Amino acid sequence: MKAMILKGISHFSENRAPLEFAEVPTPVPGEGEVLLRVSACGVCHTELDEIEGRTPPPRFPVIPGHQVVGRVIGRGPGAERFPVGERVGVGWINRACGRCSFCLGGNENLCPDFKATGRDADGGYAEYMTVPEAFAHPLPPVFSDIEAAPLLCAGAIGWRSLRLSGLQNGQRLGLTGFGASAHLVLRLVRHRFPDTPVFVFARSERERSFARELGAVWAGDTADTAPERLNAVIDTTPAWKPIVEALKNLAPGGRLVINAIRKEEGDKETILSLHYPEHLWMEKEIKSVANVSRRDISEFLAMAAEIPIRPEVLAYSLEEANRALAELTEGKIRGAKVLVAGG
């Protein structure tokens, strides 16, 4: 099969084509696994974290990609959940132990044996992939393949972030960074919390304009001060500076939720610039988001279909993966980027 493979750590600033387009063996499904013919795979900033070593794969080469839509074309021994031909989606969570206290309590995203699609197991930047059938999700028919792909990670992690924020209807929400996840959160909030005003902080006017189009009451630069103090802020950026700026904009008792698997190094001066009275005083809270659970994905898919939430999508061919990733680093973001792998 054709696939985009990562052979080792590569800094994007030095290598604009870190993924290699190659022919590799088609995988064979094992016990309890299904084989998918991939039709679409979302492009996520986490792929940049893998490429640059902030969340490195345990082995190389590896096939990235964890927002995967495909059709079941084969089943391994014991796999009976999905009939051949069914369309399913795969998110960041590829498997967990199922036995630890976190798994038994519904927080399998915190499992010490958590395995990620496209990092610990080959992902969807390919024509075919395998996945344990228990970690594949039936997809609502209302969405096309390329619309469904971003919902599996950007949407699911956005929903988890919103739940962790503790936001109540009518309270003020801030979103710092306005890419694939944040634009879905904004659409979800407008339906789930109709009286909640949303304030967006983004580095480019293109992103700020897009946020206003989708219903943000205000959009400013990352370092701007919002016209009102915010009850919660969800950060979706790879940098440290927006963290400090978001804390400045929180109301007393407000909560900052950091939706990032890693933060970029080299910005330690920003962290050291924290000023306790301005940024942390008055019982402000900081909470991180770790991965997603299957529940996050299934709940968000159901809500997105009911509303429905249709993500803004820009499609690329499989071999254009490096270009899509480069545009992420350059801030060329409007919604979600999706690779089209075939039928």
PLY file of the C-alpha trace (Angstrom):
ply
format ascii 1.0
element vertex 343
property float x
property float y
property float z
element edge 342
property int vertex1
property int vertex2
end_header
0.00 0.00 0.00
0.95 3.67 -0.28
1.66 5.55 2.94
3.38 8.63 4.33
5.97 7.40 6.81
8.09 9.07 9.49
11.57 7.56 9.75
12.92 9.65 12.63
12.81 12.91 14.56
13.01 15.88 12.22
12.72 19.60 12.99
10.24 21.16 10.61
12.13 24.44 10.45
15.02 22.54 8.85
13.16 19.87 6.89
9.94 20.83 5.11
9.30 17.26 3.99
9.79 15.06 7.08
7.34 12.41 5.84
8.31 10.08 3.01
5.78 8.82 0.46
6.47 5.09 0.18
5.15 1.64 -0.66
4.88 -0.53 2.46
3.24 -3.91 3.21
-0.52 -3.81 3.75
-1.20 -4.66 7.41
-2.95 -7.86 8.48
-5.57 -7.67 11.26
-4.73 -9.58 14.43
-6.93 -10.96 17.20
-9.95 -8.68 17.69
-8.80 -6.23 15.01
-10.37 -4.96 11.80
-8.64 -3.91 8.58
-9.79 -0.57 7.20
-9.52 0.87 3.73
-8.80 4.50 4.66
-10.79 7.17 2.86
-9.83 10.27 4.89
-7.51 11.25 7.73
-7.40 14.57 9.54
-4.15 16.49 10.00
-3.42 17.52 13.59
-0.78 19.61 15.34
0.05 16.49 17.33
1.68 15.12 14.19
4.13 18.03 14.42
4.78 17.08 18.07
5.61 13.54 16.93
7.81 14.69 14.05
9.78 17.13 16.21
10.11 14.80 19.19
7.87 16.44 21.78
5.79 13.24 21.93
8.07 10.84 20.07
6.90 7.48 18.69
8.48 4.50 20.48
9.70 3.08 17.15
10.51 4.10 13.61
9.38 4.00 10.93
5.79 4.84 11.88
2.74 5.98 9.91
1.14 9.06 11.57
-2.51 10.06 11.56
-5.21 9.67 14.20
-8.43 11.13 12.76
-9.21 8.23 10.47
-12.31 7.38 8.46
-12.42 4.07 6.62
-14.45 1.03 5.71
-14.02 -2.41 7.19
-12.65 -4.75 4.52
-11.23 -7.50 6.74
-11.58 -8.95 10.23
-9.09 -10.77 12.40
-9.90 -13.75 14.63
-12.69 -12.93 17.08
-13.61 -9.61 15.46
-17.39 -9.58 15.02
-18.55 -6.08 16.00
-18.59 -4.56 12.51
-19.71 -6.20 9.26
-17.49 -5.94 6.22
-18.31 -2.70 4.41
-19.27 -0.66 7.49
-17.84 2.85 7.76
-16.03 3.55 11.03
-13.79 6.17 12.59
-10.63 5.91 14.68
-9.37 8.58 17.07
-6.20 9.19 19.11
-7.00 6.40 21.58
-5.91 3.15 19.94
-6.11 0.90 22.99
-5.84 0.80 26.78
-5.39 -2.00 29.30
-9.05 -2.19 30.39
-8.04 -3.37 33.89
-6.55 -0.43 35.79
-8.55 1.94 38.03
-8.59 4.60 35.32
-10.03 2.26 32.69
-12.56 0.81 35.12
-13.60 4.34 36.12
-14.18 5.50 32.55
-10.95 7.50 32.32
-9.02 5.18 30.02
-7.31 8.27 28.62
-5.21 8.24 31.83
-4.33 4.53 31.59
-0.58 3.93 32.10
-0.74 1.54 29.13
-2.55 4.05 26.87
-1.56 3.61 23.22
-2.09 6.29 20.59
-3.04 5.87 16.95
-0.35 7.15 14.62
2.29 7.18 17.36
2.31 3.87 19.21
0.51 2.10 16.35
0.49 2.90 12.64
-2.20 5.41 11.73
-4.19 6.77 8.86
-1.70 8.55 6.60
-2.03 5.44 4.45
-4.38 3.50 2.21
-5.03 0.81 4.87
-4.70 0.41 8.64
-5.70 -1.99 11.40
-7.29 -1.13 14.74
-8.82 -3.09 17.65
-12.53 -3.20 16.85
-13.37 -2.03 20.40
-11.65 1.29 19.63
-13.40 1.95 16.31
-16.57 4.03 16.18
-19.62 3.82 13.91
-20.08 7.15 12.13
-23.36 9.07 11.74
-24.45 9.02 8.08
-25.09 12.78 8.13
-21.36 13.42 7.71
-19.24 12.87 4.62
-15.88 11.14 5.10
-13.89 14.38 5.12
-16.39 16.04 7.48
-16.26 13.11 9.91
-12.45 12.97 10.16
-11.88 16.15 12.28
-14.71 15.20 14.63
-12.73 12.17 15.82
-9.97 14.19 17.49
-10.42 17.95 17.12
-14.09 17.61 18.04
-13.69 14.96 20.73
-10.80 16.69 22.50
-12.70 19.97 22.24
-15.70 18.37 23.93
-13.50 16.94 26.70
-11.91 20.38 27.19
-15.34 22.00 27.42
-16.50 19.47 30.01
-13.35 19.99 32.09
-13.87 23.76 31.99
-16.97 23.43 34.17
-18.67 26.11 32.06
-22.33 26.89 32.77
-24.77 28.46 30.35
-24.45 32.25 30.45
-20.86 32.27 31.67
-18.14 33.80 29.47
-15.79 31.51 27.55
-12.45 32.35 25.94
-10.76 30.33 23.20
-7.09 31.01 22.61
-5.94 29.68 19.25
-8.57 29.12 16.58
-7.82 26.03 14.56
-9.55 22.70 14.00
-10.57 22.08 17.62
-11.53 25.61 18.69
-13.80 26.25 15.71
-15.76 23.10 16.59
-15.94 24.11 20.27
-17.39 27.48 19.26
-20.09 25.81 17.19
-20.87 23.38 20.00
-21.10 26.14 22.61
-23.52 28.17 20.49
-25.97 25.26 20.58
-25.33 23.76 24.01
-24.89 27.06 25.88
-26.93 29.58 23.86
-26.49 32.39 26.43
-22.70 32.02 26.64
-20.65 34.70 24.84
-17.42 33.43 23.29
-14.24 35.53 23.09
-11.46 34.40 20.75
-7.72 35.14 20.93
-5.82 34.34 17.73
-2.53 35.42 16.20
-3.82 36.17 12.69
-6.60 38.41 11.43
-7.73 35.56 9.17
-8.44 33.39 12.23
-10.08 36.27 14.09
-12.34 37.05 11.15
-13.30 33.37 10.88
-14.18 33.34 14.60
-16.46 36.34 14.19
-18.13 34.65 11.21
-18.95 31.68 13.44
-20.45 33.83 16.18
-17.67 35.01 18.50
-18.76 38.24 20.21
-15.16 39.50 20.21
-11.88 38.44 18.63
-8.46 39.90 19.37
-4.77 39.13 19.32
-3.30 36.60 21.73
-1.87 39.39 23.89
-5.03 41.55 23.91
-7.23 42.06 26.96
-10.81 40.91 26.53
-13.53 43.49 27.20
-14.83 41.31 30.05
-13.23 38.87 32.49
-13.79 35.25 31.47
-15.12 32.36 33.54
-13.16 29.81 31.52
-10.54 29.78 28.78
-9.62 26.81 26.60
-6.10 27.01 25.15
-5.39 25.03 21.97
-2.01 26.50 21.03
1.45 24.85 21.04
3.09 27.84 22.75
3.52 29.10 26.33
2.76 32.80 25.86
-1.01 32.29 25.35
-1.12 30.51 28.72
0.12 33.58 30.57
-2.16 35.89 28.59
-5.19 33.66 29.22
-4.60 33.68 32.98
-4.60 37.46 32.87
-8.09 37.42 31.32
-9.68 35.00 33.81
-12.29 36.19 36.29
-11.91 35.27 39.99
-12.47 31.54 40.35
-11.99 31.08 36.59
-10.42 27.99 35.04
-7.87 27.67 32.25
-8.01 24.34 30.39
-4.88 23.54 28.39
-5.71 21.38 25.39
-2.22 20.46 24.17
-0.30 17.22 24.35
2.99 19.14 24.64
4.19 22.76 24.61
7.06 23.94 22.47
10.39 24.45 24.22
12.46 27.62 24.17
9.99 30.00 25.79
10.96 29.66 29.44
11.19 33.43 29.92
7.44 33.64 29.37
6.77 31.13 32.15
9.11 33.00 34.49
7.15 36.19 33.79
4.11 34.89 35.70
2.99 37.59 38.14
1.08 35.98 41.00
-1.40 38.80 41.75
-2.27 39.28 38.06
-2.21 35.71 36.78
-2.99 33.30 39.65
-4.51 35.17 42.59
-8.24 34.92 43.39
-8.51 31.13 43.16
-7.85 30.80 39.45
-7.32 27.22 38.28
-5.25 25.49 35.60
-6.24 22.08 34.28
-4.61 20.05 31.51
-6.32 17.71 29.07
-4.73 14.28 28.60
-5.71 12.36 25.50
-9.34 11.31 24.90
-11.48 8.39 25.97
-13.84 6.41 23.78
-16.69 8.12 25.61
-15.46 11.55 24.47
-15.53 10.44 20.84
-18.90 8.70 20.92
-20.59 11.53 22.84
-19.26 14.21 20.53
-20.22 12.28 17.38
-23.79 11.98 18.67
-24.03 15.69 19.56
-22.43 16.79 16.30
-24.92 14.71 14.31
-27.90 16.01 16.28
-27.05 19.70 15.84
-25.48 19.08 13.21
-21.98 20.54 13.44
-20.22 20.57 10.09
-16.53 21.37 10.32
-14.84 23.71 7.90
-12.56 21.40 5.91
-9.71 21.82 3.44
-8.81 18.59 1.59
-5.36 17.42 0.40
-4.20 14.27 -1.33
-2.28 11.74 0.76
1.05 12.69 -0.83
0.42 16.36 0.10
0.70 15.61 3.84
3.95 17.57 4.18
2.36 20.64 2.59
-0.64 20.43 4.95
1.67 20.18 7.97
3.82 23.07 6.71
0.72 25.26 6.47
-0.08 24.42 10.09
3.33 25.69 11.17
2.83 28.86 9.10
-0.54 29.62 10.69
-2.50 29.00 7.49
-5.50 27.69 9.37
-9.18 27.90 8.64
-10.94 24.97 10.21
-9.46 21.51 9.69
-7.09 19.96 7.15
-7.91 16.47 5.88
-5.95 14.02 3.71
-8.00 12.08 1.17
-6.49 8.63 0.89
-8.87 7.05 -1.59
-12.13 5.15 -1.71
0 1
1 2
2 3
3 4
4 5
5 6
6 7
7 8
8 9
9 10
10 11
11 12
12 13
13 14
14 15
15 16
16 17
17 18
18 19
19 20
20 21
21 22
22 23
23 24
24 25
25 26
26 27
27 28
28 29
29 30
30 31
31 32
32 33
33 34
34 35
35 36
36 37
37 38
38 39
39 40
40 41
41 42
42 43
43 44
44 45
45 46
46 47
47 48
48 49
49 50
50 51
51 52
52 53
53 54
54 55
55 56
56 57
57 58
58 59
59 60
60 61
61 62
62 63
63 64
64 65
65 66
66 67
67 68
68 69
69 70
70 71
71 72
72 73
73 74
74 75
75 76
76 77
77 78
78 79
79 80
80 81
81 82
82 83
83 84
84 85
85 86
86 87
87 88
88 89
89 90
90 91
91 92
92 93
93 94
94 95
95 96
96 97
97 98
98 99
99 100
100 101
101 102
102 103
103 104
104 105
105 106
106 107
107 108
108 109
109 110
110 111
111 112
112 113
113 114
114 115
115 116
116 117
117 118
118 119
119 120
120 121
121 122
122 123
123 124
124 125
125 126
126 127
127 128
128 129
129 130
130 131
131 132
132 133
133 134
134 135
135 136
136 137
137 138
138 139
139 140
140 141
141 142
142 143
143 144
144 145
145 146
146 147
147 148
148 149
149 150
150 151
151 152
152 153
153 154
154 155
155 156
156 157
157 158
158 159
159 160
160 161
161 162
162 163
163 164
164 165
165 166
166 167
167 168
168 169
169 170
170 171
171 172
172 173
173 174
174 175
175 176
176 177
177 178
178 179
179 180
180 181
181 182
182 183
183 184
184 185
185 186
186 187
187 188
188 189
189 190
190 191
191 192
192 193
193 194
194 195
195 196
196 197
197 198
198 199
199 200
200 201
201 202
202 203
203 204
204 205
205 206
206 207
207 208
208 209
209 210
210 211
211 212
212 213
213 214
214 215
215 216
216 217
217 218
218 219
219 220
220 221
221 222
222 223
223 224
224 225
225 226
226 227
227 228
228 229
229 230
230 231
231 232
232 233
233 234
234 235
235 236
236 237
237 238
238 239
239 240
240 241
241 242
242 243
243 244
244 245
245 246
246 247
247 248
248 249
249 250
250 251
251 252
252 253
253 254
254 255
255 256
256 257
257 258
258 259
259 260
260 261
261 262
262 263
263 264
264 265
265 266
266 267
267 268
268 269
269 270
270 271
271 272
272 273
273 274
274 275
275 276
276 277
277 278
278 279
279 280
280 281
281 282
282 283
283 284
284 285
285 286
286 287
287 288
288 289
289 290
290 291
291 292
292 293
293 294
294 295
295 296
296 297
297 298
298 299
299 300
300 301
301 302
302 303
303 304
304 305
305 306
306 307
307 308
308 309
309 310
310 311
311 312
312 313
313 314
314 315
315 316
316 317
317 318
318 319
319 320
320 321
321 322
322 323
323 324
324 325
325 326
326 327
327 328
328 329
329 330
330 331
331 332
332 333
333 334
334 335
335 336
336 337
337 338
338 339
339 340
340 341
341 342
